[in-house]
Structures are given as C-alpha cells and as structure tokens.
Amino acid sequence: MSDSRLSSVALDVEPFRVMALLARGKALEAQGHRVLHLEIGEPDFPTPEPVVEAGQRALAAGLTHYTPAAGLPALREAIAQDYRQRYGLELDPRRVFVTPGASGALQVVLGALVAPGREVLLTDPGYPCNRQFVRLHGGVPVSIAVDASTNGQPDAQDLARHLGPRCAALLIASPANPTGAGLGLEALERLRRQVSEAGAVLIVDEIYQGLEYGDAPLPTALSLPGDSVVVINSFSKFYGMTGWRLGWAVVPDFMIDTVERLAQNVYLAASTLSQHAALAAFAPQTRAILAARRQELRARRDVLWQGLRDLGFDVGTAPPQGAFYIYANIARFGLDGETLSERLLEEAYVAITPGSDFGVHRAREHVRFAYTQPIPVLEYALQRIARWLGG
Ligand SMILES: Cc1ncc(COP(=O)(O)O)c(C=O)c1O
C-alpha cells in the first residue's frame, strides 16, 4: 500500500526498468563477475578534452554564478551559429533555450503546451520518460504504435486517427531511441503539416543528431516551414557530456515568453560551469574528435548488428540509421524480453534492456542492445550470448 500523503500523480510515474537492471549488474560486479554493459545509453568516451579544459578555465575564473534563465547569450548564439554552419539555417538566438539536459528542455516545452486533460501523441516504442513527463503536467500520453513497417515513425493514417481537438503535440525523436530510425525531410514535413492542420505542435527530439551513419546527415526539423515546430537537443550524446546535464530547446516565437517564465521558475538556469564548457563544443578541435567517434560508433554498430544477425536475432534487413541502439526482435527464441534480459544478465553477465521499457507495442518480443562499448567488448558479449543460446 502506498502512503496516502504521496501525490497520486507521482505514484503513477513508472520506474525506468533499465535502472533496476543497472543496479543488479552492479551487485553482480560487487560479487566479482565481469558484467558487459550493453544496456546503457551512454558511450564509454570521455568528454572531449577542449570541453573539459573550458570547464576547468571557467571554474578557475570563478564563473559560478547564475546565468540568465534562457542561458548564456554566447552559448545561445553559438548554438544558432552551429545550425547556420551545418544546415544553412538562419536562427534567431532568442528562440534557443539552454536547459538542464534534453530532460529539462522536455519539461519546459511540455509545460508550455500541456494543460490538464490535453493529449500528447508519443511513439510506442519510444523514450520512456516522455510518458511520465506528460502525466506530471496533467496531460494524457497517447501511444501511436510504430515498427519496421512504418520505419519506426508514425504512419499518416494512424496519426490522423489520433489527432483531435484535445491534442497539444506529437512528440517524436529522429534518430529514435530505441530503434535508431531517422526521418528524412519529406517525412518530417508530412508530419508537420498533419499536426499543424490539427492545431497542434510537432516536437522533434534530435538528441541523437550527429550520430547518423548514412552517407548524408539527417535533416533538422528546424528546416520545416511554419511556426509549429519545436526542436529538443542536448550536449549529452553526440557531444559526450551526459554528466554535465546540458541541453537545449529551439521554440517558435509564440512560445518564447512562456518557456522563459517556466525556465525561471522550474530551474532558474542551467549549470553555469557546463554552459561555459559547452562553448568549446563547437570548436574545430572538438568537431574532429566527435567526427572520429562517429566513425568508431558506426564500426561498433556494424559489428554488433552483424553479430546479432548471425546469432539469429531479427534485426531487420539493414543496420539502424543512427543513435547507438539495436532494437532486436527475439520472438524466435521463445522467451519474452524481460525474461531474456534477466537470464542473460544472471547467467551470461551481459546486460541489455527489455523492450517493455519503451512501451507496450510488441514490447515483449524485443530487447535493446546499446553499442556504447568498444568493439572487443561487443565481440566478447556476442561470444557469451552465443554460448548462452547454445547451452
Ligand atoms: C530520446 C531521448 N531524449 C532525451 C533524453 C534525455 O537526455 P539528457 O537529459 O541527458 O539530455 C534521452 C536519454 O537517453 C533520450 O534517449
């Protein structure tokens, strides 16, 4: 029985199951086992040196006071400048809000759009915390099932069925977690048109942007016309700064004042130290480091994808486009995702994430592998899985 002093809204928030697996993995390590971590959405790379040095300089210079709620003007300008350089986009820095991670960006963006009873459409599978964020704002998360047949993104007819007068937004990610699926400009524009015709906002989480392995980079939704697109991004993944807790949102003009008021109230400002460090994230030296890491992640993806395929996992006909995950169908092994993840951890000391962390649509048939570890570790994990499957 839960304590009646606790909020019923908070009690409805579901745990992030991968955290429990992580804790179990740590317990096994404490017993002396070598656990191979393919569950964590965080590569093993350290933060690029120029970023660390910029953070150290800021600390030495005593830059430890609050920044404006929307972020350091120089960082907002640097982010806008990066969109100019990479995508040829003119972006008013006033639309850029620096936030405590993409998580902070999602809080203020959803806070600005979601009133009690209003709906937010989310992909299933998708990043699990989004459903909880919507609930915390009194909103109603509505799932749209996606899978390989829809390229991991909402299908037009499904979307039409779900879009209604109570719908505040459609929230998608490209590249997506857990599928790695990305969206081209045409597909994004189709979604934008459909969503804005229904009077709602399209929120595109681009946190894995930069981690795309095709010949051309995926587009940003900021290239779309109109004033009904919000982009969420972060320094966590591509820039290797998970623990610095820094991200951003780019919002349309009509949201600027509201998001600013929410930022002032919810967190006052993002970490000052992290913001100064992030100014070095766009320097040529950092870009070179990040480009090399992208190549390394691509090689890791290829090893893990081919290895899983050879072991009989259904990983589709081509490797995922981006992020650092492989969402594998395991139906042929006759175990559900939770049992398989649990047994693989307990019996082969390989940690992965069950599909049930990402939704309900065919979730029991899936598990997520993260290629956030070096190739020898992935190869070792594949050997252990092979032995486990054979035994
Ligand atoms: C799709 C997606 N959005 C947002 C986040 C939150 O990232 P952060 O708050 O570290 O920027 C994550 C983290 O894994 C994610 O996968």
Ligand as a Chemical Component Dictionary entry (heavy atoms), coordinates in Angstrom:
data_LIG
# 
_chem_comp.id                   LIG 
_chem_comp.type                 NON-POLYMER 
_chem_comp.pdbx_formal_charge   0 
_chem_comp.three_letter_code    LIG 
# 
loop_
_chem_comp_atom.comp_id 
_chem_comp_atom.atom_id 
_chem_comp_atom.alt_atom_id 
_chem_comp_atom.type_symbol 
_chem_comp_atom.charge 
_chem_comp_atom.model_Cartn_x 
_chem_comp_atom.model_Cartn_y 
_chem_comp_atom.model_Cartn_z 
_chem_comp_atom.pdbx_ordinal 
LIG C1 C1 C 0 15.360 10.268 -26.867 1  
LIG C2 C2 C 0 15.936 10.855 -25.625 2  
LIG N1 N1 N 0 15.537 12.088 -25.233 3  
LIG C3 C3 C 0 16.024 12.656 -24.109 4  
LIG C4 C4 C 0 16.934 12.000 -23.299 5  
LIG C5 C5 C 0 17.440 12.701 -22.050 6  
LIG O1 O1 O 0 18.767 13.135 -22.225 7  
LIG P1 P1 P 0 19.515 14.236 -21.393 8  
LIG O2 O2 O 0 18.610 14.773 -20.358 9  
LIG O3 O3 O 0 20.737 13.565 -20.837 10 
LIG O4 O4 O 0 19.922 15.306 -22.377 11 
LIG C6 C6 C 0 17.386 10.724 -23.665 12 
LIG C7 C7 C 0 18.345 9.978  -22.825 13 
LIG O5 O5 O 0 18.650 8.821  -23.024 14 
LIG C8 C8 C 0 16.869 10.139 -24.865 15 
LIG O6 O6 O 0 17.237 8.908  -25.275 16 
# 
loop_
_chem_comp_bond.comp_id 
_chem_comp_bond.atom_id_1 
_chem_comp_bond.atom_id_2 
_chem_comp_bond.value_order 
_chem_comp_bond.pdbx_ordinal 
LIG C1 C2 SING 1  
LIG C2 N1 SING 2  
LIG C2 C8 DOUB 3  
LIG N1 C3 DOUB 4  
LIG C3 C4 SING 5  
LIG C4 C5 SING 6  
LIG C4 C6 DOUB 7  
LIG C5 O1 SING 8  
LIG O1 P1 SING 9  
LIG P1 O2 DOUB 10 
LIG P1 O3 SING 11 
LIG P1 O4 SING 12 
LIG C6 C7 SING 13 
LIG C6 C8 SING 14 
LIG C7 O5 DOUB 15 
LIG C8 O6 SING 16 
# 
